[in-house]
């Protein structure tokens, strides 16, 4: 598969009609492991929509203004 062994960070998955959701689905179908992020109440929405993907990915809080959030996500991607 094209993305086998790759881990991708995808943001903006709020509904299963979003472009980000379609990207996440295609990435998984191509063999990628994905990590979804959102901020605040959006995290719960992303977790709910993530269950509709072929494999339920991890969802993390990431406020780009928070060095701690960015660091935690970066660590997860390594």
ZAMARGU-4260 file (C-alpha; in steps of 0.2 Angstrom, whole numbers, plus 5000, padded with zeros to 4 digits):
<rodrens>
0) 5000/5000/5000 | 5006/5017/4996 | 5006/5024/5014 | 5010/5009/5023 | 5021/5013/5038
5) 5017/5031/5038 | 5008/5041/5052 | 4998/5056/5047 | 4991/5071/5057 | 4974/5076/5051
10) 4965/5091/5058 | 4948/5097/5054 | 4937/5081/5055 | 4921/5088/5062 | 4908/5079/5051
15) 4909/5064/5040 | 4905/5076/5025 | 4921/5086/5028 | 4936/5085/5016 | 4947/5081/5031
20) 4936/5065/5035 | 4938/5060/5016 | 4957/5062/5018 | 4957/5052/5034 | 4947/5038/5026
25) 4958/5037/5010 | 4974/5038/5020 | 4968/5023/5031 | 4963/5014/5015 | 4981/5017/5008
30) 4989/5010/5024 | 4992/5025/5034 | 4990/5026/5053 | 4982/5042/5057 | 4980/5054/5072
35) 4966/5066/5072 | 4967/5083/5082 | 4955/5096/5087 | 4953/5109/5101 | 4940/5111/5115
40) 4923/5104/5112 | 4928/5100/5095 | 4938/5085/5102 | 4922/5076/5107 | 4914/5079/5090
45) 4930/5072/5081 | 4930/5057/5092 | 4912/5053/5088 | 4915/5055/5069 | 4931/5045/5070
50) 4921/5030/5074 | 4914/5030/5056 | 4932/5028/5049 | 4938/5010/5043 | 4949/5009/5059
55) 4945/5021/5074 | 4961/5032/5076 | 4967/5041/5091 | 4960/5059/5094 | 4970/5072/5103
60) 4968/5089/5110 | 4979/5101/5100 | 4978/5120/5103 | 4992/5127/5092 | 4994/5141/5104
65) 4999/5128/5118 | 5017/5122/5117 | 5012/5108/5128 | 4998/5102/5116 | 5009/5103/5101
70) 5023/5094/5110 | 5011/5080/5115 | 5005/5078/5098 | 5023/5078/5091 | 5028/5065/5103
75) 5014/5054/5098 | 5019/5056/5079 | 5037/5050/5083
</rodrens>
